[in-house]
């Protein structure tokens, strides 16, 4: 009998053109998972994801669902999938959950962006972070990040599916810094009900310019009001971005206000 399975997925996105299946022979997370399920079960299965991560973006807590006729137990399916998938994709858990939809049931998605501030190249961080050499003003970063919290029109920071709203609700937007032997490690966390395409990477690019003193933090408020993208702002590279978690109503660690659903038409990083 066909059952709905829910799973948490981690992946290194460097070798893939994003989560969503593409035409042709392009490698995607969705397509790779579907091929693994076909190999194991002999069934053509469609994977549903909570977030459509972009080319090169990673995940620790992507959530997926699929329907399959499987009679050998959840743990056996988990082992079989992880044995079949390439080393850069791995399921972290799996269980049956009737009626579950990873996209429409989600209340929030949490992304983390990593910056390395160092005078010299850091080879061990090159695939996990955006390396910068200039100093950042922590107070300016915090002030600008705070402006993003709440319900706003984020047209200045990303693109929605055609003809849909650019309004999103951000529940958390915060920076943390840690002193390292090579310099500083900066982590930016942002949690929202949904995201526009490239929204997090453009936000990080803008905030870094604020931290460098090239843009006043008040300009972020102006961009939220007029919906106009700032000229000359770098889109932060994808290797620093990780989909850290997706929050659901039964998740006790949910940071955001409960009872909100993402737009039916949505995009993601």
C-alpha positions in Angstrom: 0.0 0.0 0.0 1.3 3.5 -0.9 2.2 5.6 2.1 3.4 9.2 2.6 6.9 9.4 4.0 8.4 12.5 5.6 12.2 12.9 5.8 14.9 15.4 6.8 17.6 15.9 4.3 21.2 17.2 4.3 23.3 18.0 1.3 26.3 19.8 -0.1 24.9 21.8 -2.9 28.1 22.5 -4.8 27.6 19.8 -7.5 23.9 20.6 -8.1 22.0 23.3 -10.0 19.6 23.6 -7.1 17.0 21.5 -5.4 14.3 21.5 -8.1 14.4 19.0 -11.0 15.5 20.6 -14.3 15.1 19.6 -17.9 17.9 17.7 -19.5 20.8 16.1 -17.7 21.5 18.8 -15.1 22.1 17.4 -11.7 19.6 18.4 -9.0 18.9 17.3 -5.5 15.3 16.3 -6.4 16.3 14.4 -9.5 19.0 12.5 -7.6 16.6 11.5 -4.8 14.0 10.4 -7.3 16.6 8.3 -9.2 17.6 6.6 -5.9 14.0 5.7 -5.1 13.5 4.3 -8.6 16.5 2.1 -8.1 15.4 0.9 -4.7 11.7 0.5 -5.2 11.2 0.3 -9.0 8.6 3.0 -8.7 8.5 6.5 -10.2 8.3 8.8 -7.2 8.0 12.6 -7.1 9.8 14.3 -4.2 8.2 17.4 -2.6 10.6 19.8 -0.9 10.0 22.5 1.8 12.4 24.9 0.0 13.7 25.2 -3.5 17.4 25.9 -2.7 19.3 27.5 -5.5 22.5 26.4 -7.3 25.3 25.7 -4.9 23.3 26.3 -1.7 23.6 23.7 1.1 21.1 22.2 3.6 21.2 20.7 7.0 17.5 20.5 7.6 15.7 20.4 4.3 12.4 18.5 4.7 10.9 16.4 2.0 7.9 14.1 1.4 7.1 11.4 -1.1 4.6 8.6 -1.7 5.8 5.0 -2.2 4.6 1.5 -1.7 7.2 0.1 0.8 6.7 -2.9 3.1 10.1 -3.3 4.7 10.1 -0.7 7.5 11.2 2.9 7.8 14.7 2.1 9.0 15.3 -0.2 6.1 14.3 2.5 3.6 16.5 5.0 5.3 19.5 2.7 5.1 18.8 1.7 1.5 18.4 5.4 0.4 21.6 6.5 2.1 23.5 3.5 0.6 22.3 4.5 -2.9 22.6 8.3 -2.7 26.0 10.0 -3.5 28.2 11.0 -0.5 27.1 14.7 -0.7 23.4 13.9 0.0 22.0 12.0 3.0 18.7 11.5 4.8 18.9 12.2 8.5 15.6 10.6 9.4 12.5 9.2 7.9 9.0 8.3 9.0 5.5 7.8 7.7 3.1 10.7 8.2 -0.2 10.6 6.3 -1.3 13.9 4.8 2.0 15.7 5.5 3.0 18.4 3.0 6.5 19.9 3.6 5.8 23.1 1.8 2.2 24.0 2.8 2.5 22.7 6.4 5.7 24.7 7.1 5.4 27.8 9.3 8.9 29.1 8.9 12.3 28.4 7.3 15.6 29.2 8.9 18.7 30.0 6.9 22.3 30.5 8.0 24.9 32.5 6.1 28.6 32.2 7.0 31.2 34.9 6.4 35.0 34.5 7.1 36.8 37.8 7.7 40.6 37.1 7.3 43.6 38.9 5.7 44.8 35.7 4.1 42.9 33.0 2.1 41.4 30.3 4.2 41.4 27.1 2.2 39.3 25.0 4.6 36.5 27.6 4.5 36.4 28.2 0.8 33.4 25.9 0.1 31.5 26.8 3.3 31.7 30.6 3.5 32.2 33.9 1.8 35.6 35.2 2.6 36.1 39.0 3.0 39.2 40.9 4.1 37.7 44.2 5.3 36.4 45.0 8.8 32.7 45.1 9.6 30.9 47.3 12.0 29.0 45.0 14.3 26.6 47.8 15.5 25.7 48.8 12.0 25.2 45.2 11.0 22.8 44.6 13.9 20.9 47.8 13.3 20.3 47.0 9.6 19.4 43.4 10.4 16.8 44.5 12.9 15.0 46.6 10.3 14.1 43.4 8.3 12.1 41.9 11.1 8.3 42.0 10.6 6.0 41.9 7.6 7.5 43.8 4.6 7.5 44.0 0.9 10.9 42.5 0.0 10.7 43.4 -3.8 14.1 45.1 -3.4 15.7 41.9 -2.2 14.4 39.1 -4.5 12.1 37.9 -7.2 8.8 36.0 -6.7 7.1 33.6 -9.0 5.6 35.6 -11.9 2.6 37.6 -10.8 2.7 36.8 -7.1 3.3 38.9 -4.0 6.7 40.0 -2.7 5.5 40.4 0.9 7.1 38.1 3.4 7.2 38.0 7.2 10.7 37.8 8.9 10.7 36.5 12.4 14.4 36.6 13.1 17.3 38.5 11.6 20.5 38.6 13.6 24.3 38.5 13.4 26.8 36.7 15.7 30.6 37.0 15.5 33.3 34.7 16.9 37.1 35.5 17.2 39.1 33.0 15.3 42.9 32.5 14.9 42.7 33.8 11.3 40.3 36.7 12.1 36.5 36.6 12.6 33.8 34.2 11.8 30.4 35.9 11.2 27.1 34.0 11.2 23.9 35.5 10.0 20.5 33.8 10.8 17.3 34.8 9.1 13.9 33.0 9.7 10.8 33.8 7.7 7.5 32.3 6.6 8.9 32.1 3.0 11.6 33.7 0.9 11.9 35.2 -2.6 14.5 33.9 -5.1 18.0 35.1 -4.0 16.5 37.0 -1.1 18.9 35.9 1.6 22.0 36.2 -0.5 20.9 39.8 -1.6 20.2 40.7 2.0 23.6 39.5 3.1 25.2 41.5 0.3 23.4 44.6 1.4 24.2 44.1 5.1 27.9 43.6 4.3 28.0 46.9 2.5 26.3 48.5 5.6 29.0 46.8 7.8 31.7 48.2 5.6 30.3 51.7 5.8 29.4 51.9 2.1 25.6 52.0 2.8 23.8 53.6 5.7 21.5 51.3 7.5 18.6 53.7 6.9 18.9 52.8 3.2 17.7 49.3 4.1 14.4 50.8 5.5 14.1 52.9 2.3 14.5 49.8 0.1 11.7 48.1 2.1 9.5 51.1 1.4 10.2 51.7 -2.3 10.9 48.2 -3.4 13.8 49.2 -5.6 17.0 47.0 -5.7 20.1 48.9 -4.7 22.7 49.3 -7.5 26.2 47.8 -7.1 25.3 45.4 -4.3 27.1 42.0 -4.5 24.9 39.0 -4.4 26.5 36.9 -1.7 28.0 33.7 -3.1 25.9 30.5 -2.6 28.6 28.5 -0.8 28.0 30.4 2.4 24.2 29.7 2.6 22.6 26.8 4.4 19.0 25.9 4.8 19.3 25.1 8.5 15.8 24.1 9.5 12.1 24.1 8.5 9.6 24.7 11.3 6.2 23.0 11.7 3.3 23.6 14.1 4.3 20.6 16.2 8.0 21.8 16.5 8.7 23.0 20.0 11.8 24.8 18.8 9.9 27.1 16.5 11.3 30.6 16.8 8.5 32.4 15.0 4.9 33.2 15.8 2.7 30.3 15.2 -0.4 30.0 13.0 1.1 31.5 9.9 1.3 29.6 6.6 3.6 30.5 3.7 2.1 31.9 0.5 0.8 29.2 -1.8 3.0 30.6 -4.5 6.4 30.9 -3.1 10.1 30.7 -3.9 13.2 30.1 -1.9 16.9 30.4 -2.0 
